[in-house]
Amino acid sequence: MIVLTSTQGQFLDQTALKDYYYYWNPADVALALGFGSLYNQAYTPNAYYIKKQAEQVIEFIALRTIEVDDEIRDMVMADNIVVGS
């Protein structure tokens, strides 16, 4: 997890990373390392995430079995759950 200020996040908007960060809190944005920033959003998600701010972690949790060759999709424009803010 790389946490950046919202000002730094504005620079991300001018790059190929513009669609790959999360709003972390009102003042910061975050890039998840590993595959976390690559999961797509959908109106029919098969996963959700919990932002664990004290640990600087985003935990993804499956809502149902995710089959081989199925992509992980979280909720469209969801604020999701914040823990430890």
C-alpha positions in Angstrom: 0.0 0.0 0.0 1.3 3.4 -1.0 -0.6 6.2 0.6 -0.4 9.6 -1.0 -1.8 13.0 -0.2 -4.8 14.1 -2.3 -2.5 16.7 -3.9 -0.2 13.9 -5.0 -3.3 12.0 -6.2 -4.1 14.8 -8.5 -0.9 14.1 -10.3 -1.9 10.4 -10.7 -5.0 11.7 -12.6 -2.6 12.9 -15.3 -1.0 9.4 -15.7 -2.0 5.9 -16.7 -2.6 5.2 -12.9 -5.7 7.5 -12.8 -8.1 4.5 -12.6 -6.1 2.4 -10.2 -6.1 4.2 -6.8 -8.6 4.3 -3.9 -9.8 7.2 -1.9 -8.2 6.3 1.4 -9.6 9.1 3.6 -10.7 12.7 3.0 -7.1 13.8 2.7 -5.3 10.8 1.1 -5.5 8.3 -1.8 -3.8 4.9 -1.9 -2.4 2.6 -4.5 -2.7 -1.1 -3.5 0.3 -3.2 -4.3 0.0 -6.7 -5.8 -3.2 -7.1 -7.7 -5.4 -4.9 -5.4 -5.4 -1.9 -7.7 -6.2 -4.0 -10.8 -9.5 -5.5 -9.7 -12.4 -4.1 -11.7 -15.7 -2.6 -10.5 -19.1 -3.9 -11.4 -22.8 -3.5 -10.6 -22.8 -7.2 -9.8 -19.7 -7.6 -7.6 -18.3 -10.9 -6.4 -16.1 -9.3 -3.8 -15.9 -6.3 -1.5 -13.0 -4.6 0.3 -12.3 -3.3 3.8 -9.9 -0.5 4.2 -7.8 -1.1 7.3 -6.2 2.3 7.7 -4.2 1.6 10.9 -2.5 -1.3 9.1 -2.4 0.5 5.7 -4.1 -2.6 4.1 -7.0 -3.2 1.8 -8.5 -6.6 2.4 -10.6 -8.1 -0.4 -13.3 -10.6 0.6 -15.2 -12.8 -1.8 -19.0 -12.6 -1.7 -19.3 -16.0 -3.4 -17.1 -18.6 -4.9 -14.9 -17.0 -7.7 -14.4 -19.5 -10.4 -11.2 -20.1 -12.3 -11.0 -17.5 -15.2 -13.5 -15.2 -13.4 -12.2 -11.8 -12.5 -12.5 -10.3 -9.1 -15.0 -7.4 -9.2 -15.8 -5.1 -6.4 -18.7 -2.6 -6.1 -19.0 0.3 -8.4 -18.2 3.6 -6.7 -18.5 2.0 -3.3 -17.0 3.7 -0.3 -16.9 0.2 1.3 -15.9 -0.4 4.9 -13.2 1.5 6.7 -11.6 0.0 9.8 -9.2 1.8 12.2 -9.6 5.3 10.8 
